[in-house]
């Protein structure tokens, strides 16, 4: 995750505060230390209450390990630690609802037999069912690193304005220099079969019209936001023709985005269990840290 120097922290005061309470579900894996250091830093920048939550047995050895890591934290904000036995999916799902969690953080790294806790079926089910937004970390750092680019989806959907607004909030809080809004346009919207120069010209003209339409729609969303969210960030828009989910994931990887922000997947039926959903292309091969925004 990305940050500026301490002198630049929170220069921009925004008018929204979407993440008041954060829950970090942790396991005692080799990445525990950097994940805790990263998560406490995120909570500080978001000015949020942080709860460290372990699904598993509590014993003196585990308590000593987590307390030792917390002594390394660079901020003095209080951290609450909770322990509970049971199924990781059920326990985390119910706890997020019970504690009115705004943001669930999981360390998205595959270590030993902890795969189900971090990625795969557990994460996929949580992103579909959990009541809050989810942040999957694949590249936590013990030290602050510069932030270069945040990428957010700009697809034509009811929840997109919220995702873009939260992306601006996060960009300001973490000191991002640039925010790129990616409009994924389905290839089937270009209803032209290219057979000669004339049809090629027609297809290119249609592409340009679609890009202008999408950029106009996104610009309207930005114009309706508070100026405090947008004035200190370089804003780019990028139209991409291709398969939704796969295209933006590939784009985020190519431009080496520090964070990808996406709408939460909508409630689905039997067909989505057979055919991959947009977000599952990204979950199957995370290109960078992924923030999934869910309305509350």
Phi, psi and omega in degrees: 000161193240144182211158170266183178292164183297333180289339183259002184295128173058036174297326179262116177269116183268167184261008176233158181214076191284340187239084182274327181229124182245137173243126176251113177275115187239153172237161182273071180256171178300339182267006185303314185300308183292328178293320178292316179298319179293315183294319178295327178292318178299314180300321179295314182292329178274355184053048186245154170286137182243131174242122173269126189232122179244125174268103183157178183292140174262126176217172185298324181295315179295319179299317180297320181297310184291323178293325178296319178294318182296334177292343179272349184297136186279349180245152186262011179297137181295143179236131177264139179241130178233148181230142178202139177269150176142195178284125182308315182297308183295317183294313181295317180302311182290323181293320179299321178289313183298320184264006180053051181289138177266330183215123174260127178248132175231140175280108187272068179230140183266105181234123174049234182264019182268010184306315185294335182282332188257312181226193178075213190297323182296311180296319180298316180294321180294318180296334179277325193249334186295151187278355189230178174289159183228135174242119177258120182260123175248347181221062177292155182225140176288334180243155176295141176233152182298145176259131182249320189203130170250135179245136179226145178289144178238026184295158183280092182210154183302326185270358183297317177304322178294317180298317180293318178299315178293327177296320176295319178301311181296319180300316177294314183296324183265359176079031180292146180269332187215141175237124179249123179260118186256121176262113178271118181251125181295136182299332183290346177291342176267088187275062181221131174267119183279112181236338181205185182298323182294314180290329176295316178298319179296318179295317179295322178295320179293320176301316181296320178295319178296319178298317179295322178297313182292319180295324177295318179296316180292320179299324178297320178298315181296318183297335181273358180274157174300140181299332181296338179279329193251343192286337185257013185233137172286123184253128176236151171239146183217119176267136180228133176260123180162196183281127182296140183091301179295316185295313182290326176297317178295319179298314180300324179289317182296318182274002179056051178296145177277335181208137174247127181248130183226153168298149171291147177296141179284164177300136189237166178246201186295328182296326181286346174279341180265314182255137183301139175275160182312309187291336184287336174298323180283317180298330181286340181206078187299122181279336183192184174302138186237123176251118180255117185267126177240130177297147179233000000 
